Amino acid sequence: MPTADDMAADPTAGDLARLRALEESLWDDDSRFDRVHLDAVLHPDFLEFGQSGRTWDRAATMAVEAEPIGATSLQEFEVDQVSTDVALVTYEVTDQFGPGGSERHTRRSSLWLRTPEGWRLRFHQGTAVPDEST
């Protein structure tokens, strides 16, 4: 009888590159607010628990007005292939937030599903990293 470990496959180099490119596209000002791009990337049942504590569904995410994100590169980027068609992506990012562009550092996790249309983002969560100076 197969175990869960037998069912999970190591991600291919192509999967790793594609998942990283998809995550980075959601931090790029041009593609992040492109509704055609979001329609192709977000799963129909997409849900996000934002760093702010707010819950976002697909419609709310696609309706966000464009504004500069100001993100730096994704650090500590890892992909855990949960099963053949499910990948958990984790990373850390620093970006600009709110009026005046205060900087924030967050840990991020995304659950991606491989569908006939390609990888689709099913769930995302952002968790604030506490300021180490306090």
N, C-alpha and C positions, 0 to 999 in steps of 0.2 A: 504494500500500500504506500503511495507517495506521501511524503511529508511536505510541510509548508516550504522547507528549504529546497526540496526537489523541484517544487513548482516555480520558485523564484529564479529568475535568470539574471546573470550579471548584465548590466546595461552595456549595449554596444557603444563603440566610439561615436557612431552616428547619433544614437539616442542621447548621449551625454552632450554632444555639441548642439543638437536641436533643442534640448531642454534648456540649456544655458542661453541660447539665442532667444528662445521664447520668453524666459524670465527677464533677460536684459531688455527685450522689446517693451515690456511693461514699465520700465524705468526710463524709457526714451520719450522725450516730449512729443515727438512727431507720431510715433506709433501708438503710444499710450492713449491718446485721445482720438485716434482714427477708428471710427465706429465699424468700418469694414474689417479692420484688423481685429478688433475686439470680438466681433461676431464670429470670426474664424477661430479665435483662441479660447474664448470662454465657453465652457460646457453649458448646456441649457439649464442645468441645475446649480450653477456656480453660486458659492456662498463665501463671504469673507468676514472674518472677525478682525477689524482694523486695529491698529496700534492705539487709536483713540478710544477703543471700546465699542465703537459703532459697528453694527452689522450691515453688510452690503450684499444685496443680491445682484443678479446679472443686470437687470434693468437699471438699478440705481448706479451701478458701476459704469454702464455705458452712457448714462446721462450726465456724468460729471463734466463740468465745463473745463476747458483746457486752461492750464496754468503751469508755469515752469516748475519742474520737479527738483532739479538741481542735485540729482543723486550722483554719488561717486560710484566706483566699481563695486560689484558684488564680491564680498570677501568670504572666505571659509566656505566656498560653494561645494556642496556635496549632493550626490544623487544616490538614493537607496532604492533599488529595484525591489518593490514589495512583492510583485508578481510580474508575469510576463507583460501585462498591460497596465500596470499601476506603478508609478514612481513617486517617491517622496523626495522633494528637493528642499534643502535647507541652506541658508546663507545669512550673512550680516550685511547691512548697508547703512551708510550715513547719507542723509539728504537734508535739504532745507525745508523748513516747515513754517507755515503761517506768515502773516505780515512781518516784514523785516527779515525774513529768512533765517529764523533761529535754527540751529543745527540739531538734528536728533539722530540717535543711533538705535537701530532696531534689529532684532533677530526675526527672520522670516522663514515660514514653511509653506510649501505648496504641494498639493496632491494633484498629480497629473494622470489622466486616463488616456490610454491609446485607443482611439476610435477609428472607424473606417475613414474618417476625414483627417486623421492625424492626431497628435497629442492635443488634448483639451484640458484646460485648467478647471478642476472641479471644486477645489477648496484652497483658500489662502488665509494665513494668519500672520499678523505683525505684532511683536511683543517688544515694548520699550526696554532698552538696556539702561539701568539706573545710572545716573551721573555718579562717577566714582569719587567725585570731590565732596560728596555729602555723606 
